[in-house]
Amino acid sequence: MLPWVEKYRPRRLSEIINQEQALERVRAWIEAWLHGRPKKKALLLAGPPGSGKTTTVYALAHEYRFEVIELNASDERTYEKIERYVQAAYTMDILGKRRKLIFLDEADNIEPSGAKEIAKLIDKAKNPIIMAANKYWEVPREIREKAELVEYKRLTQRDIVKALLRILKAERLEIPKDLLYEIAKRASGDLRAAINDLQTVAIGDYEDAKAILAYRDVEKTVFQALGLVFGSDNAKKAKMAMWNLDMMPDEFLLWVDENIPYIYLRSEEVARAYDAISRADIYLGRATRTGNYSLWKYAIDMMTAGVAVAGTKKRGFAKFYPPKSLKMLAESKEERSLRDSILKKIMSGMHMGKLEAIETMKILRTIFENNLELAAHFTVFLGLGEKEVAFLTTDSEKAGTIWGKALALRRKLKEMRPKEEEREIPEGEIEEIEEEEVEVEEEAEEGEEKEKKPEEKRREEKEKPKEKKGRQVTLFDFIGKK
Ligand SMILES: Nc1ncnc2c1ncn2[C@@H]1O[C@H](COP(=O)(O)OP(=O)(O)OP(=O)(O)O)[C@@H](O)[C@H]1O
């Protein structure tokens, strides 16, 4: 099936939404090319993804009868290819072929080392060259200077809703309004992303689509990260995939793992990609075992860049899937917050940083599966709630047993404590109460203290039973008492 981004790509410049100013300049530039000398031989279209840059090039070529030679700046052989077309263009004209328009996409990926040579080619060019970039400031200076800059605006949510409605009408489909607005909102100005989402929602399993959208709510950026890994074979770009992703590498590894067979179709490419993630997995394991988390860097490089260069991507519409094996995926918002609250309790109760706490939680899961008695001790020690206990086990029966044991243990501990401590006091109150107590004691003792001699006082101190100073209870105390 043709991806909708292709099916509904505007064929004429007039169909491109909300980029009038840019289009006016593009038109003026091509007219200058055709009727004499343009001020600059190349054009640099700069703007956010999915705002219509590529669409402009093809619509322009269609209207002015050019053949588009599309090159990608991150291709190693870009220079060679440009050279070939720049040189060959004139001869082709004589032979009556269509004029060529060279389109160099991802100009922000041109290596600085090759920039001078490409700039020279632009000088020699007998055909129009259009370049596109998301970040024009990352286009090498030598090339920027040779090109006229045309800026593309980020499309508004309204623009996107309009475009999506047009597609739905053409497809004779409907989706609920709130879902439509949600898709437009999530796209953050990227109409390509919005159209891809719309296709997923409208033609896919509706429940599946809802789940994907719901999950995006939690992990908005994971799909973008996958896009970077699977969207190009540019290792540099792929390595940035995890920059904006608030996810542990082992979790992202599962996402990459799940999607490899949907993106790579040839068996040797699939094998190469899996080889890369298996290496990543080895580094992750080593980091966990040794506590040397600097190894994550290599793991991340393997699971992003290593996978990205494993082969040629499937063209067109790529739908990403959440990993089936990831239990966390089934988690609702509530479960995620349970996970976070357990982590917090581990961090404060056991004086750990987040990474250690995550590791400890894995160990706790094993304990909660296999040693219910010890699990009950942990429950009391960390002050876990019933739902948190259930979260740490896969089996509700075991969770029930642990909870029962924990309640009994808590009762026993209460009985062991002096009466006045029985009432559980909210944390904030404790300090106030402690201060009050100190004041009262001081007042009461003031009179006697004054009369006592220093050596008498010292003797009394020695004889006095040691005050319970709230020695920090450690986990080992609990395990030991068992
Ligand atoms: N301004 C627009 N008007 C109409 N359709 C648009 C517009 N911008 C994007 N689209 C739609 O989104 C899809 C992607 O757009 P396009 O390929 O032109 O993006 P781009 O700006 O080149 O993005 P990138 O920088 O990621 O390459 C197109 O198929 C087109 O259907």
The ligand as an SDF file (V2000), in Angstrom:
LIG
                    3D

 31 33  0  0  0  0  0  0  0  0999 V2000
    3.4710   22.6670    3.8070 N   0  0  0  0  0  0  0  0  0  0  0  0
    2.9530   21.4910    3.4470 C   0  0  0  0  0  0  0  0  0  0  0  0
    1.8310   21.4230    2.7090 N   0  0  0  0  0  0  0  0  0  0  0  0
    1.2870   20.2490    2.3560 C   0  0  0  0  0  0  0  0  0  0  0  0
    1.8040   19.0550    2.7010 N   0  0  0  0  0  0  0  0  0  0  0  0
    2.9160   19.0560    3.4300 C   0  0  0  0  0  0  0  0  0  0  0  0
    3.5470   20.2750    3.8280 C   0  0  0  0  0  0  0  0  0  0  0  0
    4.6140   19.9610    4.5610 N   0  0  0  0  0  0  0  0  0  0  0  0
    4.6700   18.6380    4.6030 C   0  0  0  0  0  0  0  0  0  0  0  0
    3.6520   18.0800    3.9220 N   0  0  0  0  0  0  0  0  0  0  0  0
    3.3490   16.6470    3.8420 C   0  0  0  0  0  0  0  0  0  0  0  0
    4.2520   15.9530    4.6910 O   0  0  0  0  0  0  0  0  0  0  0  0
    5.0410   15.0330    3.9910 C   0  0  0  0  0  0  0  0  0  0  0  0
    6.4960   15.3170    4.2980 C   0  0  0  0  0  0  0  0  0  0  0  0
    6.8610   16.5900    3.8140 O   0  0  0  0  0  0  0  0  0  0  0  0
    8.2770   16.8940    3.1850 P   0  0  0  0  0  0  0  0  0  0  0  0
    8.9070   15.6260    2.6950 O   0  0  0  0  0  0  0  0  0  0  0  0
    8.1220   17.9780    2.2000 O   0  0  0  0  0  0  0  0  0  0  0  0
    9.0080   17.3980    4.4690 O   0  0  0  0  0  0  0  0  0  0  0  0
   10.4320   18.0540    4.5900 P   0  0  0  0  0  0  0  0  0  0  0  0
   10.2310   19.4690    4.9980 O   0  0  0  0  0  0  0  0  0  0  0  0
   11.2440   17.7850    3.3790 O   0  0  0  0  0  0  0  0  0  0  0  0
   10.9760   17.2440    5.8370 O   0  0  0  0  0  0  0  0  0  0  0  0
   12.4420   16.6810    6.1580 P   0  0  0  0  0  0  0  0  0  0  0  0
   13.2490   17.8370    6.5860 O   0  0  0  0  0  0  0  0  0  0  0  0
   12.1840   15.7280    7.2860 O   0  0  0  0  0  0  0  0  0  0  0  0
   12.9340   15.9770    4.9250 O   0  0  0  0  0  0  0  0  0  0  0  0
    4.7370   15.2180    2.5330 C   0  0  0  0  0  0  0  0  0  0  0  0
    4.4230   14.0070    1.9570 O   0  0  0  0  0  0  0  0  0  0  0  0
    3.5190   16.0920    2.4830 C   0  0  0  0  0  0  0  0  0  0  0  0
    2.4070   15.2800    2.2020 O   0  0  0  0  0  0  0  0  0  0  0  0
  1  2  1  0
  2  3  1  0
  2  7  2  0
  3  4  2  0
  4  5  1  0
  5  6  2  0
  6  7  1  0
  6 10  1  0
  7  8  1  0
  8  9  2  0
  9 10  1  0
 10 11  1  0
 11 12  1  0
 11 30  1  0
 12 13  1  0
 13 14  1  0
 13 28  1  0
 14 15  1  0
 15 16  1  0
 16 17  2  0
 16 18  1  0
 16 19  1  0
 19 20  1  0
 20 21  2  0
 20 22  1  0
 20 23  1  0
 23 24  1  0
 24 25  2  0
 24 26  1  0
 24 27  1  0
 28 29  1  0
 28 30  1  0
 30 31  1  0
M  END
$$$$
